Amino acid sequence: MFGMGTSIDSESFKEILKKPKEVIIGSITQFTIMPLLAWILAVAFNLDKDIALGVILVGSCPGGTASNVITHIAGGDVSLSVSMTILSTLLAPIITPALVYLLAGRWVEVSILAMFKSVVKVILLPVLLGLLVQRLSPKTVEKSKDIFPLISSAAIILIIAGIIGANSEKIAKSGLIVLLIVMIHNALGLIGGLLVAKWTNMDYDKATALAIEVGMQNSGLAIQLATVNFALNPLATLPGAIFSIWHNISGSIFASIRRKKIQNINLAKSF
């Protein structure tokens, strides 16, 4: 999140103002389709309360920064993707705890205040600190901008490895069902994003960005929230850990399909 903050400059906020309709639609879609899908899947599959909580945590999180990279690979509107990520991230301290409270309350006791504090610590403060550093020392940030993604990737890999190592026996029993839920959740998010983009008459590159942004969550945040706020529900971290791996695989496949399609569209236009 600190790395994300250092990558945001005045131009990023100008992009939000240039495309307010698409950015707002993206954020609304992000915080409606994915949380509701998570709740529906948890009920439909009669999931264990820990896993149900973890799935809802993933669904209630903002978009992840990996979506920006996948959008670039897909030939989508990267500036729109970045703008949607920024807005959903800044809204997360309020919306994410509220969604988890409303949707996961039937399984576990949820403290909105405790979750709010966690999201502020994990997301808002690091992003604001990154913004401050970017503002005060842009040249230093420019020199080190390639380091932050590597640090983030290494940290997430270590967290996932720790979760899997600590819960290996439980994962052996429930890992397949969680993987299935994650795959369905992610796929329906991508499809839902495309349908919303079509319904709102977005261009192909914007539709691509919206679908990827909706389908790819900040699952690292879901892991952190589960660890800090639901220590008595150890398996709640599992959906976030599996989602962190799977959405990059599915996102790359989706990007490849969209990129080929847009190349065919451009080729047809050239004739």
C-alpha positions as CSV (number, residue, x, y, z in Angstrom):
1,M,0.0,0.0,0.0
2,F,2.9,2.3,0.7
3,G,4.3,1.4,-2.8
4,M,0.9,2.2,-4.3
5,G,0.8,5.6,-2.5
6,T,4.2,6.5,-4.0
7,S,2.9,5.7,-7.5
8,I,0.0,8.2,-7.2
9,D,0.6,11.7,-8.3
10,S,-1.6,14.7,-9.3
11,E,-2.2,13.2,-12.7
12,S,-3.8,10.1,-11.1
13,F,-6.5,12.3,-9.5
14,K,-6.9,14.2,-12.7
15,E,-7.7,11.0,-14.4
16,I,-10.5,10.3,-11.9
17,L,-12.0,13.7,-12.6
18,K,-11.7,13.1,-16.4
19,K,-13.6,9.8,-16.2
20,P,-15.9,10.2,-13.2
21,K,-18.8,8.2,-14.7
22,E,-16.7,5.1,-15.4
23,V,-14.7,5.3,-12.1
24,I,-17.9,5.6,-10.0
25,I,-19.5,2.8,-11.9
26,G,-16.4,0.7,-11.4
27,S,-16.4,1.3,-7.6
28,I,-20.1,0.7,-7.2
29,T,-19.8,-2.6,-9.2
30,Q,-16.7,-3.6,-7.1
31,F,-18.6,-3.2,-3.8
32,T,-21.8,-4.8,-4.9
33,I,-21.2,-7.7,-7.2
34,M,-18.2,-9.3,-5.4
35,P,-19.6,-9.0,-1.8
36,L,-23.1,-10.3,-2.9
37,L,-21.5,-13.2,-4.9
38,A,-19.4,-14.1,-1.9
39,W,-22.5,-14.2,0.4
40,I,-24.5,-16.2,-2.2
41,L,-21.7,-18.8,-2.6
42,A,-21.3,-19.1,1.2
43,V,-25.0,-19.8,1.6
44,A,-25.4,-22.0,-1.5
45,F,-22.4,-24.3,-0.6
46,N,-23.3,-24.2,3.1
47,L,-19.7,-23.4,3.9
48,D,-18.0,-23.8,7.3
49,K,-18.2,-20.5,9.2
50,D,-14.5,-19.8,8.9
51,I,-14.4,-20.3,5.2
52,A,-17.6,-18.4,4.7
53,L,-16.1,-15.5,6.6
54,G,-12.9,-15.6,4.5
55,V,-14.8,-15.7,1.2
56,I,-16.9,-12.6,2.3
57,L,-13.7,-10.8,3.4
58,V,-12.3,-11.3,-0.1
59,G,-15.5,-10.1,-1.7
60,S,-15.7,-7.0,0.4
61,C,-12.2,-5.8,-0.3
62,P,-11.3,-3.1,-2.8
63,G,-9.5,-3.8,-6.1
64,G,-5.9,-4.9,-6.0
65,T,-2.9,-3.3,-7.8
66,A,-2.3,-6.5,-9.7
67,S,-5.4,-5.6,-11.8
68,N,-3.5,-2.6,-13.2
69,V,-0.8,-4.9,-14.6
70,I,-3.3,-7.4,-16.0
71,T,-5.2,-4.6,-17.6
72,H,-2.0,-3.4,-19.3
73,I,-1.4,-6.9,-20.6
74,A,-5.0,-7.2,-21.8
75,G,-4.7,-3.9,-23.8
76,G,-7.4,-2.3,-21.6
77,D,-7.6,1.3,-20.3
78,V,-4.9,1.3,-17.7
79,S,-5.6,4.9,-16.4
80,L,-9.2,3.9,-15.7
81,S,-8.0,0.7,-13.9
82,V,-5.6,2.8,-11.8
83,S,-8.3,5.3,-11.0
84,M,-10.8,2.6,-10.0
85,T,-8.2,1.0,-7.7
86,I,-7.4,4.3,-6.1
87,L,-11.0,5.2,-5.4
88,S,-12.1,1.8,-4.1
89,T,-9.0,1.7,-1.9
90,L,-9.8,5.1,-0.4
91,L,-13.4,4.1,0.2
92,A,-12.4,0.7,1.8
93,P,-12.0,1.9,5.4
94,I,-15.7,2.7,5.5
95,I,-17.3,0.2,3.0
96,T,-15.3,-3.0,3.7
97,P,-16.0,-3.2,7.5
98,A,-19.7,-2.3,6.8
99,L,-20.1,-5.0,4.2
100,V,-18.4,-7.7,6.4
101,Y,-20.6,-6.7,9.3
102,L,-23.8,-7.0,7.1
103,L,-22.9,-10.1,5.2
104,A,-20.8,-12.2,7.7
105,G,-22.9,-11.4,10.8
106,R,-24.8,-14.7,10.6
107,W,-21.6,-16.7,11.0
108,V,-19.4,-14.6,13.3
109,E,-19.4,-11.6,15.5
110,V,-18.0,-8.6,13.6
111,S,-16.8,-5.4,15.2
112,I,-17.1,-2.5,12.6
113,L,-14.8,-0.3,14.7
114,A,-12.0,-2.8,15.0
115,M,-12.2,-3.6,11.3
116,F,-12.2,0.2,10.5
117,K,-9.1,0.6,12.5
118,S,-7.4,-2.3,10.8
119,V,-8.2,-1.1,7.3
120,V,-7.0,2.4,8.2
121,K,-3.7,1.0,9.5
122,V,-3.3,-1.4,6.6
123,I,-4.5,0.7,3.7
124,L,-5.2,4.4,4.4
125,L,-2.1,5.3,6.5
126,P,0.5,3.6,4.2
127,V,-1.1,5.1,1.1
128,L,-1.2,8.6,2.6
129,L,2.4,8.2,3.7
130,G,3.4,7.1,0.2
131,L,1.6,10.1,-1.2
132,L,3.5,12.4,1.2
133,V,6.9,10.9,0.2
134,Q,6.0,11.2,-3.5
135,R,5.1,14.8,-2.9
136,L,8.2,15.6,-0.9
137,S,10.8,13.6,-2.8
138,P,9.6,12.6,-6.3
139,K,13.1,12.0,-7.7
140,T,13.9,9.5,-4.9
141,V,10.6,7.7,-5.5
142,E,11.2,7.5,-9.2
143,K,14.6,5.8,-8.6
144,S,13.1,3.2,-6.3
145,K,9.7,2.6,-7.9
146,D,10.6,-0.8,-9.2
147,I,11.6,-2.0,-5.7
148,F,8.2,-1.7,-4.1
149,P,6.3,-4.3,-6.3
150,L,9.1,-6.8,-5.6
151,I,8.9,-6.2,-1.8
152,S,5.1,-6.5,-2.0
153,S,5.2,-9.8,-4.0
154,A,7.8,-11.3,-1.7
155,A,5.8,-10.3,1.4
156,I,2.5,-11.8,0.0
157,I,4.3,-15.1,-1.0
158,L,5.7,-15.4,2.5
159,I,2.3,-14.7,4.1
160,I,0.6,-17.3,1.9
161,A,3.4,-19.8,2.6
162,G,3.0,-19.3,6.3
163,I,-0.8,-19.7,6.2
164,I,-0.5,-22.9,4.1
165,G,2.2,-24.3,6.3
166,A,0.3,-23.6,9.6
167,N,-2.9,-25.1,8.3
168,S,-1.7,-27.9,6.1
169,E,-3.9,-30.6,7.7
170,K,-7.1,-28.4,7.5
171,I,-6.2,-27.4,3.9
172,A,-6.0,-31.1,2.9
173,K,-9.6,-31.5,4.0
174,S,-11.1,-28.3,2.7
175,G,-8.6,-26.9,0.2
176,L,-10.5,-28.2,-2.9
177,I,-13.8,-26.7,-2.0
178,V,-12.2,-23.4,-1.2
179,L,-10.4,-23.5,-4.6
180,L,-13.7,-24.2,-6.3
181,I,-15.4,-21.3,-4.5
182,V,-12.6,-19.0,-5.4
183,M,-12.6,-20.0,-9.0
184,I,-16.4,-19.5,-9.3
185,H,-16.2,-16.2,-7.4
186,N,-13.5,-14.8,-9.6
187,A,-15.0,-16.0,-12.8
188,L,-18.5,-14.5,-12.0
189,G,-16.8,-11.2,-11.0
190,L,-15.1,-11.0,-14.4
191,I,-18.3,-11.8,-16.2
192,G,-20.3,-9.4,-14.0
193,G,-17.9,-6.6,-14.8
194,L,-18.2,-7.2,-18.5
195,L,-22.0,-7.3,-18.3
196,V,-22.1,-4.0,-16.4
197,A,-19.7,-2.4,-18.9
198,K,-21.9,-3.6,-21.8
199,W,-25.1,-2.3,-20.0
200,T,-23.4,1.1,-19.5
201,N,-22.1,1.2,-23.1
202,M,-18.4,1.4,-22.3
203,D,-15.8,1.1,-25.0
204,Y,-13.9,-2.3,-25.4
205,D,-10.8,-1.1,-23.5
206,K,-12.8,0.4,-20.7
207,A,-14.9,-2.7,-20.4
208,T,-11.7,-4.8,-20.2
209,A,-10.4,-2.6,-17.4
210,L,-13.8,-2.7,-15.5
211,A,-14.0,-6.5,-15.7
212,I,-10.5,-7.1,-14.5
213,E,-10.9,-4.5,-11.7
214,V,-14.0,-6.2,-10.4
215,G,-12.7,-9.7,-10.7
216,M,-9.4,-9.1,-9.0
217,Q,-9.5,-8.3,-5.3
218,N,-7.0,-7.0,-2.8
219,S,-6.9,-10.4,-1.3
220,G,-3.8,-9.5,0.7
221,L,-6.0,-7.1,2.7
222,A,-8.5,-9.9,3.2
223,I,-5.7,-12.1,4.7
224,Q,-4.6,-9.3,7.0
225,L,-8.1,-8.5,8.2
226,A,-8.7,-12.2,8.9
227,T,-5.4,-12.5,10.8
228,V,-5.9,-9.4,12.9
229,N,-9.6,-9.4,13.5
230,F,-10.6,-13.0,13.4
231,A,-7.8,-14.9,15.2
232,L,-10.2,-17.5,16.5
233,N,-11.2,-18.4,12.9
234,P,-7.9,-19.5,11.4
235,L,-9.3,-20.9,8.2
236,A,-10.7,-17.4,7.4
237,T,-7.3,-16.6,5.9
238,L,-7.4,-19.5,3.4
239,P,-9.8,-18.0,0.7
240,G,-7.6,-14.9,0.6
241,A,-4.4,-16.9,0.2
242,I,-5.9,-19.1,-2.6
243,F,-7.5,-16.0,-4.3
244,S,-4.1,-14.3,-4.3
245,I,-2.7,-17.1,-6.4
246,W,-5.7,-17.9,-8.6
247,H,-6.7,-14.4,-9.7
248,N,-3.3,-13.8,-11.2
249,I,-3.6,-17.1,-13.2
250,S,-7.2,-16.4,-14.3
251,G,-6.5,-12.7,-14.9
252,S,-3.6,-13.6,-17.2
253,I,-5.8,-16.0,-19.2
254,F,-8.6,-13.4,-19.4
255,A,-6.1,-10.8,-20.5
256,S,-4.8,-13.0,-23.3
257,I,-8.3,-13.6,-24.6
258,R,-9.2,-9.9,-24.5
259,R,-5.9,-8.9,-26.1
260,K,-6.4,-11.3,-29.0
261,K,-9.9,-10.1,-29.5
262,I,-8.9,-6.4,-29.6
263,Q,-6.1,-7.2,-32.0
264,N,-8.7,-8.9,-34.3
265,I,-11.0,-5.8,-33.9
266,N,-8.1,-3.5,-34.9
267,L,-7.2,-5.7,-37.8
268,A,-10.8,-5.6,-39.1
269,K,-10.8,-1.8,-38.8
270,S,-7.6,-1.5,-40.8
271,F,-9.4,-3.2,-43.8
